[in-house]
Amino acid sequence: MPSRERVEAFIALVVAGDHVRAIADYYTEDASMQENLQPPRRGRDATGKDGITRRLNELALQRWSGDRIAEERFVYDAATAWTVVDG
């Protein structure tokens, strides 16, 4: 289980928009991420990259292995959660 300080540092990176660093520093190599009821993406390097910046209201459920995230599932209302942010 991670320390409170490690979780807070992870949250700070995500809130700052530094998702690439958050994934590299806080996820296991074989981590999985799952959007709502979509099939999970497996492997730290297999996250989506479409170049669009979005703001999302979601709940993230995580399973940590030691001090890294091994599984993450995002839950949100697909009809209203996504907002495109102007570049």
Residue pairs with C-beta under 8 A, 6 or more apart in sequence:
1 64
1 66
2 10
2 64
2 66
2 67
2 68
3 67
6 26
6 67
10 22
10 25
10 26
10 69
13 19
13 21
13 22
13 25
13 26
14 22
17 53
19 47
23 44
23 47
24 44
26 68
26 69
27 44
27 68
27 69
27 70
27 72
28 44
28 65
28 68
28 69
28 70
29 43
29 44
30 42
30 43
30 44
30 70
31 42
31 43
31 44
31 68
31 69
31 70
31 71
31 72
32 40
32 41
32 42
32 43
32 70
32 71
32 72
33 40
33 41
33 47
33 72
33 73
33 74
34 40
34 41
34 71
34 72
34 73
34 74
35 74
36 74
36 75
36 76
36 78
40 71
40 73
41 47
41 48
52 84
53 84
53 85
53 87
54 82
54 83
54 84
54 85
55 82
55 83
55 85
56 74
56 76
56 81
56 82
56 83
57 76
57 80
57 81
58 74
58 75
58 76
58 81
59 74
59 75
59 76
60 72
60 73
60 74
60 75
61 72
61 73
61 74
61 75
62 69
62 71
62 72
63 69
63 70
63 71
63 72
64 70
